[in-house]
Amino acid sequence: MRGRPTFVIGCVLVAVVFVVALGSLIWLPYDPADTSGGRLVPPGGAHLLGTDKLGRDLLTQLMVGARIALTVGVGSVLLGGALGVAGGLLAGFATRWLDDLLSAALDILIAFPTLLLAMLVVAAREASLGSAVLAIGLAMSGIVARLTRVLVKRVLAQDYITAARTSGASWPRVVAEHVLPNIWPTLLVNLALQLGLAVLAEAALSYLGLGPPPPNASWGRLLQEAQATVLTAPTGAIAPGVLLVVLVVGVNLVADGFRDLADPTRRRSR
């Protein structure tokens, strides 16, 4: 990591949010549903960051929001990555007509608005943490599948794949020993970038009322609730916004560091 201060900074930023989210499972200053703190109490005293318009402790809400953001982000990446890699491998090994059919399906999925997909999922399953993960993961899977397909096609065109098949290696063995080891660095970088986008998508869905319902304290919902009092109690809007920026910037810096490690050309250029 020497010579890559941005990568270290990114790891620190993500680690801070992760520690806050993990700490919320062990300890919280107040119960997330406790409204006895008084409306819009300024920071200080018993409430370090003040309270919101319902009288809930803002620090508690932010800690729970960190947990929600990471849960939805990581869950969406795992779901979208699993579906996308499986679909991309299938398209990469498919015959011409099946590859064209899968490519058309991926184009439709990528072009389908994430918000509209989330509305359909919520209509079918109601607003919940699982619905947010499902909607964002499905929207993400098309992007991952398209990238996986391109990478698989590129690897299959190499001479060592022909040599492996000529030596009697089965297709599952070729995938495990040659295809996946050569495409995982690029996929890892893409999935890291998708994590930041998933966090922003969850905040947007919660802002519109399509995310996890109360008492889940999403950063997006905190921003929506604070917009009416942003001039009189700005902490309620500034704090979740800053945390969103910290997490997304940290994830992007980590992804950029992964790209440097996976690309020898970029390492030499630096």
Buried (B, 14 or more C-beta within 10 A) or exposed (E): EEEBEBBBBBBEBBEBBBEBBEEBEEEBBBEBEBBEBEEBBEBEEEBEBBBBBBBBBBBBBBBBBBBBBBBBBBBBBEBBBEBBBBBBBBBBBBEEEEBEEBBEBBEEBBEBEBBEBBBBBBEEEEBBBBBBBBBBBBBBBBBBBBBBBBBBBBBBEEEEBEEBBEEEBEEEEBBEEBBBEBBBBBBBBBBBBBBBBBBBBBBBBBBBEBBBBEEBBBBBBBBBBBEEBEEEBEBBBBBBBEBBEBBBBBBBBBBBBBBBBBBEEEEEEE
